[in-house]
Amino acid sequence: MRFIRLILFLVAAFTLVALAVQHAELSKPYSDFAVGTSCAVVPSARVLVLNMNGQGNYSVTFYDPVENRVVYSSTLSGYGRKVVKFNHSGPYCVVVSSEVPASVAISGRESYPSSRALSIEYLVGGTSALLFALLGVRR
């Protein structure tokens, strides 16, 4: 019985530590730069600010290969700024199409864990904490 309590306590403690580490990681700034076609790995679900600059007409497209959808697509001339929400961490492909030099500066404004990751952490941690408390009360 002590071993089961220890395991449940450790799972609950691990969940609390994981939440603290996750908060520290999400506080780190994120930025990237794209010219032409490139793939960037966004470390968490984020709200990003795209600063686009080019001469003449050019197009910028962000593609999410995980969800198989286009997150953002626009044809611009000169300077443009857009705020885009990325729903999860992972790879995103950036395509900057232009006959003249054009670039996209990407900077993170807000970051947050994905709802799926939080659901798993809360379910595991809450269940183990509840079972630990129930085993402690029965004594």
Solvent accessible surface area in square Angstrom, and as a share of the most:
residue,aa,sasa,rsa
1,M,123,0.55
2,R,189,0.69
3,F,141,0.59
4,I,91,0.46
5,R,46,0.17
6,L,90,0.45
7,I,73,0.37
8,L,25,0.12
9,F,100,0.42
10,L,89,0.44
11,V,47,0.27
12,A,16,0.12
13,A,33,0.26
14,F,143,0.59
15,T,12,0.07
16,L,124,0.62
17,V,89,0.51
18,A,26,0.20
19,L,48,0.24
20,A,64,0.50
21,V,86,0.49
22,Q,38,0.17
23,H,131,0.58
24,A,58,0.45
25,E,89,0.40
26,L,29,0.14
27,S,77,0.49
28,K,113,0.48
29,P,132,0.83
30,Y,32,0.12
31,S,84,0.54
32,D,54,0.28
33,F,124,0.52
34,A,2,0.02
35,V,92,0.53
36,G,27,0.26
37,T,102,0.59
38,S,43,0.28
39,C,86,0.51
40,A,11,0.08
41,V,107,0.61
42,V,3,0.02
43,P,79,0.50
44,S,10,0.07
45,A,1,0.01
46,R,9,0.03
47,V,18,0.10
48,L,2,0.01
49,V,8,0.05
50,L,0,0.00
51,N,40,0.20
52,M,1,0.00
53,N,89,0.45
54,G,10,0.10
55,Q,123,0.55
56,G,46,0.44
57,N,113,0.58
58,Y,5,0.02
59,S,32,0.21
60,V,0,0.00
61,T,33,0.19
62,F,3,0.01
63,Y,68,0.26
64,D,1,0.00
65,P,56,0.35
66,V,95,0.55
67,E,77,0.34
68,N,113,0.58
69,R,90,0.33
70,V,80,0.46
71,V,27,0.16
72,Y,25,0.10
73,S,72,0.47
74,S,29,0.19
75,T,103,0.60
76,L,38,0.19
77,S,78,0.50
78,G,26,0.25
79,Y,136,0.52
80,G,10,0.10
81,R,150,0.55
82,K,87,0.37
83,V,64,0.37
84,V,11,0.06
85,K,115,0.49
86,F,1,0.00
87,N,68,0.35
88,H,30,0.13
89,S,54,0.35
90,G,14,0.13
91,P,54,0.34
92,Y,3,0.01
93,C,28,0.17
94,V,1,0.00
95,V,51,0.29
96,V,12,0.07
97,S,57,0.37
98,S,44,0.28
99,E,179,0.80
100,V,61,0.35
101,P,101,0.64
102,A,10,0.08
103,S,25,0.16
104,V,0,0.00
105,A,39,0.30
106,I,6,0.03
107,S,44,0.28
108,G,28,0.27
109,R,139,0.51
110,E,89,0.40
111,S,32,0.21
112,Y,66,0.25
113,P,30,0.19
114,S,29,0.19
115,S,91,0.58
116,R,190,0.69
117,A,40,0.31
118,L,44,0.22
119,S,69,0.44
120,I,99,0.50
121,E,32,0.14
122,Y,128,0.49
123,L,126,0.63
124,V,71,0.41
125,G,8,0.08
126,G,42,0.40
127,T,65,0.38
128,S,6,0.04
129,A,45,0.35
130,L,108,0.54
131,L,80,0.40
132,F,73,0.30
133,A,51,0.40
134,L,95,0.47
135,L,28,0.14
136,G,42,0.40
137,V,119,0.69
138,R,179,0.65
139,R,201,0.73
